[in-house]
Amino acid sequence: MIGSRKINIIKRKISKEFPEFKGVEPKITEKLISPQDTIYRKLSLGRPKRIRRIFRLKFQRTIETVDQVEIERILTVTLDEKGEIMKITESR
């Protein structure tokens, strides 16, 4: 699992870039990704397969638009094993 210190750094970075998510606690999920067997066969790689771990931090918040319609805003941050940001995706 990723350290709480690293998560706090990510949360600070997100709150600077996306102020509407300031103070929102993310839901953290972990996923193991293994390479496809066909790729190893096609490339004739004799090395053992390396399983990668990625983490997703999902920030959710309900906001009200100008015309008083509530919409769900979702921000997903994908981290690698070291805790570095790979990708940030945001709902409209």
N, CA, C and O of each residue as an XYZ file, in Angstrom:
368
protein
N       0.846     -1.195      0.000
C       0.000      0.000      0.000
C       0.878      1.240      0.000
O       2.026      1.207      0.443
N       0.341      2.293     -0.484
C       1.068      3.552     -0.582
C       1.007      4.277      0.767
O       0.002      4.181      1.472
N       2.047      4.985      1.123
C       2.136      5.635      2.428
C       1.218      6.831      2.576
O       0.882      7.500      1.600
N       0.819      7.090      3.811
C      -0.090      8.215      4.078
C       0.601      9.551      3.807
O      -0.055     10.529      3.449
N       1.924      9.592      3.977
C       2.664     10.829      3.698
C       2.567     11.180      2.217
O       2.357     12.336      1.851
N       2.725     10.164      1.372
C       2.643     10.375     -0.074
C       1.226     10.781     -0.482
O       1.049     11.628     -1.357
N       0.226     10.178      0.148
C      -1.173     10.525     -0.147
C      -1.448     11.984      0.217
O      -2.132     12.689     -0.525
N      -0.920     12.439      1.352
C      -1.104     13.835      1.757
C      -0.458     14.800      0.773
O      -0.996     15.875      0.506
N       0.699     14.416      0.232
C       1.360     15.254     -0.774
C       0.502     15.348     -2.030
O       0.351     16.424     -2.609
N      -0.059     14.217     -2.448
C      -0.931     14.188     -3.632
C      -2.181     15.034     -3.387
O      -2.601     15.791     -4.262
N      -2.774     14.905     -2.197
C      -3.990     15.678     -1.874
C      -3.708     17.174     -1.916
O      -4.541     17.939     -2.403
N      -2.543     17.612     -1.414
C      -2.181     19.029     -1.459
C      -2.027     19.503     -2.901
O      -2.469     20.595     -3.258
N      -1.398     18.674     -3.715
C      -1.194     19.011     -5.118
C      -2.535     19.130     -5.844
O      -2.735     20.051     -6.637
N      -3.449     18.202     -5.575
C      -4.777     18.219     -6.199
C      -5.571     19.443     -5.750
O      -6.246     20.075     -6.563
N      -5.495     19.780     -4.465
C      -6.262     20.935     -3.979
C      -5.745     22.245     -4.574
O      -6.502     23.210     -4.687
N      -4.461     22.291     -4.956
C      -3.940     23.493     -5.621
C      -4.429     23.577     -7.065
O      -4.836     24.642     -7.530
N      -4.385     22.440     -7.774
C      -4.801     22.420     -9.175
C      -6.319     22.445     -9.348
O      -6.837     23.056    -10.283
N      -7.023     21.777     -8.439
C      -8.481     21.664     -8.507
C      -9.065     22.095     -7.157
O      -9.350     21.243     -6.315
N      -9.244     23.388     -6.941
C      -9.693     23.884     -5.630
C     -11.063     23.363     -5.187
O     -11.353     23.349     -3.990
N     -11.908     22.935     -6.130
C     -13.232     22.414     -5.741
C     -13.129     21.080     -5.004
O     -14.097     20.651     -4.376
N     -11.974     20.417     -5.068
C     -11.791     19.144     -4.376
C     -10.999     19.290     -3.072
O     -10.573     18.296     -2.484
N     -10.810     20.508     -2.636
C     -10.087     20.745     -1.384
C     -10.895     20.192     -0.209
O     -12.083     20.482     -0.067
N     -10.235     19.396      0.625
C     -10.886     18.820      1.792
C     -11.622     17.513      1.524
O     -12.205     16.941      2.444
N     -11.607     17.030      0.283
C     -12.281     15.783     -0.063
C     -11.321     14.616      0.158
O     -10.195     14.631     -0.338
N     -11.767     13.609      0.902
C     -10.956     12.411      1.139
C     -11.127     11.444     -0.033
O     -12.256     11.118     -0.400
N     -10.030     10.985     -0.621
C     -10.148     10.084     -1.765
C     -10.401      8.637     -1.347
O     -10.031      8.210     -0.254
N     -11.040      7.902     -2.245
C     -11.194      6.459     -2.075
C     -10.008      5.827     -2.804
O      -9.799      6.088     -3.989
N      -9.237      5.003     -2.109
C      -8.014      4.448     -2.669
C      -8.229      2.991     -3.049
O      -8.687      2.185     -2.239
N      -7.889      2.662     -4.303
C      -7.959      1.276     -4.763
C      -6.606      0.890     -5.345
O      -5.870      1.728     -5.866
N      -6.300     -0.391     -5.242
C      -5.041     -0.918     -5.754
C      -5.351     -1.967     -6.817
O      -6.300     -2.739     -6.686
N      -4.538     -1.984     -7.869
C      -4.761     -2.950     -8.934
C      -3.415     -3.532     -9.363
O      -2.435     -2.805     -9.525
N      -3.382     -4.855     -9.543
C      -2.192     -5.530    -10.035
C      -2.344     -5.748    -11.528
O      -3.364     -6.264    -11.984
N      -1.333     -5.357    -12.289
C      -1.380     -5.498    -13.741
C      -0.244     -6.413    -14.164
O       0.924     -6.146    -13.879
N      -0.597     -7.494    -14.845
C       0.432     -8.393    -15.370
C       0.451     -8.269    -16.885
O      -0.587     -8.035    -17.503
N       1.619     -8.423    -17.485
C       1.687     -8.320    -18.941
C       0.976     -9.482    -19.621
O       0.831    -10.554    -19.035
N       0.543     -9.275    -20.825
C      -0.183    -10.300    -21.563
C       0.773    -11.399    -22.026
O       1.894    -11.123    -22.455
N       0.316    -12.639    -21.933
C       1.132    -13.780    -22.350
C       1.513    -13.708    -23.826
O       2.622    -14.088    -24.202
N       0.606    -13.225    -24.655
C       0.874    -13.189    -26.099
C       2.043    -12.266    -26.433
O       2.807    -12.540    -27.359
N       2.181    -11.196    -25.698
C       3.289    -10.269    -25.942
C       4.622    -10.953    -25.636
O       5.579    -10.832    -26.400
N       4.674    -11.666    -24.521
C       5.903    -12.366    -24.154
C       6.240    -13.455    -25.182
O       7.407    -13.651    -25.520
N       5.232    -14.151    -25.670
C       5.459    -15.190    -26.677
C       5.917    -14.575    -27.998
O       6.846    -15.077    -28.631
N       5.274    -13.504    -28.406
C       5.593    -12.873    -29.679
C       7.015    -12.302    -29.675
O       7.730    -12.398    -30.673
N       7.411    -11.718    -28.565
C       8.740    -11.112    -28.484
C       9.816    -12.098    -28.037
O      10.994    -11.744    -27.979
N       9.425    -13.318    -27.724
C      10.340    -14.364    -27.242
C      11.162    -13.892    -26.044
O      12.380    -14.067    -25.995
N      10.486    -13.309    -25.110
C      11.164    -12.831    -23.902
C      11.281    -13.968    -22.898
O      10.283    -14.580    -22.518
N      12.495    -14.242    -22.478
C      12.721    -15.310    -21.518
C      12.689    -14.839    -20.084
O      12.738    -15.648    -19.157
N      12.607    -13.528    -19.895
C      12.607    -12.987    -18.537
C      11.290    -13.287    -17.840
O      10.259    -13.469    -18.487
N      11.335    -13.337    -16.527
C      10.067    -13.521    -15.801
C       9.194    -12.277    -15.951
O       9.687    -11.156    -16.072
N       7.910    -12.507    -15.938
C       6.958    -11.408    -16.061
C       7.004    -10.538    -14.818
O       7.147    -11.027    -13.697
N       6.880     -9.259    -15.040
C       6.884     -8.312    -13.933
C       5.461     -7.813    -13.713
O       4.851     -7.218    -14.601
N       4.957     -8.061    -12.542
C       3.604     -7.603    -12.209
C       3.721     -6.209    -11.610
O       4.467     -5.990    -10.655
N       2.975     -5.270    -12.183
C       3.000     -3.883    -11.711
C       1.797     -3.612    -10.831
O       0.715     -4.167    -11.026
N       2.013     -2.751     -9.866
C       0.923     -2.309     -8.995
C       0.642     -0.850     -9.296
O       1.557     -0.029     -9.349
N      -0.627     -0.531     -9.493
C      -1.022      0.866     -9.634
C      -2.083      1.177     -8.586
O      -2.808      0.296     -8.123
N      -2.150      2.430     -8.234
C      -3.107      2.899     -7.231
C      -3.962      3.979     -7.859
O      -3.486      4.794     -8.650
N      -5.235      3.972     -7.494
C      -6.157      5.002     -7.969
C      -6.751      5.734     -6.773
O      -7.275      5.117     -5.846
N      -6.661      7.034     -6.809
C      -7.291      7.875     -5.804
C      -8.484      8.541     -6.479
O      -8.329      9.293     -7.441
N      -9.674      8.253     -5.961
C     -10.899      8.771     -6.576
C     -11.515      9.811     -5.645
O     -11.962      9.499     -4.542
N     -11.527     11.045     -6.118
C     -12.124     12.154     -5.384
C     -13.520     12.384     -5.952
O     -13.671     12.547     -7.163
N     -14.543     12.400     -5.101
C     -15.924     12.628     -5.549
C     -16.530     13.785     -4.775
O     -16.327     13.932     -3.570
N     -17.282     14.601     -5.504
C     -17.948     15.721     -4.854
C     -19.189     16.098     -5.655
O     -19.164     16.113     -6.885
N     -20.257     16.397     -4.959
C     -21.474     16.875     -5.607
C     -21.473     18.395     -5.538
O     -21.343     18.981     -4.464
N     -21.620     19.023     -6.696
C     -21.662     20.481     -6.727
C     -22.966     20.929     -7.378
O     -23.621     20.174     -8.096
N     -23.314     22.169     -7.104
C     -24.536     22.732     -7.659
C     -24.166     23.744     -8.727
O     -23.353     24.638     -8.491
N     -24.766     23.602     -9.911
C     -24.483     24.517    -11.009
C     -25.234     25.829    -10.805
O     -26.000     25.987     -9.855
N     -24.996     26.760    -11.717
C     -25.646     28.067    -11.642
C     -27.158     27.954    -11.720
O     -27.878     28.706    -11.063
N     -27.645     27.004    -12.532
C     -29.094     26.818    -12.652
C     -29.633     25.826    -11.625
O     -30.692     25.233    -11.832
N     -28.918     25.645    -10.531
C     -29.315     24.862     -9.351
C     -29.556     23.378     -9.649
O     -30.466     22.762     -9.094
N     -28.738     22.824    -10.520
C     -28.779     21.391    -10.796
C     -27.550     20.765    -10.141
O     -26.427     21.226    -10.344
N     -27.772     19.714     -9.356
C     -26.651     19.049     -8.701
C     -26.010     18.045     -9.659
O     -26.695     17.231    -10.279
N     -24.681     18.122     -9.767
C     -23.950     17.173    -10.597
C     -22.805     16.572     -9.789
O     -22.280     17.188     -8.861
N     -22.443     15.384    -10.159
C     -21.362     14.659     -9.488
C     -20.050     14.948    -10.226
O     -19.937     14.701    -11.427
N     -19.069     15.470     -9.500
C     -17.745     15.716    -10.074
C     -16.817     14.625     -9.565
O     -16.768     14.356     -8.365
N     -16.088     14.002    -10.466
C     -15.171     12.917    -10.114
C     -13.802     13.229    -10.682
O     -13.662     13.575    -11.856
N     -12.796     13.103     -9.834
C     -11.412     13.289    -10.241
C     -10.665     12.021     -9.860
O     -10.674     11.621     -8.696
N     -10.022     11.389    -10.825
C      -9.296     10.159    -10.577
C      -7.817     10.396    -10.840
O      -7.428     10.868    -11.908
N      -6.994     10.057     -9.841
C      -5.544     10.196     -9.957
C      -4.954      8.793     -9.954
O      -5.181      8.023     -9.021
N      -4.196      8.458    -10.999
C      -3.560      7.150    -11.104
C      -2.090      7.293    -10.737
O      -1.377      8.132    -11.288
N      -1.644      6.458     -9.795
C      -0.260      6.502     -9.305
C       0.455      5.203     -9.628
O      -0.169      4.145     -9.722
N       1.769      5.288     -9.799
C       2.551      4.071     -9.992
C       2.992      3.525     -8.629
O       2.558      4.013     -7.585
N       3.857      2.509     -8.652
C       4.297      1.864     -7.412
C       5.055      2.810     -6.493
O       5.032      2.652     -5.273
N       5.729      3.798     -7.087
C       6.525      4.750     -6.309
C       5.680      5.888     -5.748
O       6.157      6.685     -4.940
N       4.426      5.960     -6.180
C       3.540      7.022     -5.720
C       3.585      8.253     -6.587
O       3.120      9.317     -6.176
N       4.140      8.132     -7.791
C       4.203      9.259     -8.706
C       2.964      9.258     -9.601
O       2.468      8.202     -9.994
N       2.481     10.442     -9.912
C       1.264     10.583    -10.713
C       1.539     10.170    -12.155
O       2.444     10.688    -12.809
N       0.732      9.222    -12.630
C       0.815      8.781    -14.023
C      -0.212      9.528    -14.875
O       0.062      9.931    -16.006
N      -1.407      9.701    -14.293
C      -2.498     10.284    -15.070
C      -3.528     10.900    -14.123
O      -3.756     10.406    -13.019
N      -4.134     11.981    -14.579
C      -5.247     12.617    -13.856
C      -6.407     12.725    -14.834
O      -6.255     13.280    -15.922
N      -7.565     12.198    -14.451
C      -8.751     12.331    -15.287
C      -9.845     13.002    -14.475
O      -9.965     12.802    -13.266
N     -10.640     13.805    -15.174
C     -11.684     14.583    -14.499
C     -12.982     14.481    -15.288
O     -12.977     14.513    -16.518
N     -14.093     14.359    -14.569
C     -15.406     14.346    -15.230
C     -15.754     15.768    -15.634
O     -15.184     16.734    -15.126
N     -16.693     15.879    -16.550
C     -17.089     17.215    -17.030
C     -17.983     17.921    -16.060
O     -18.402     19.050    -16.315
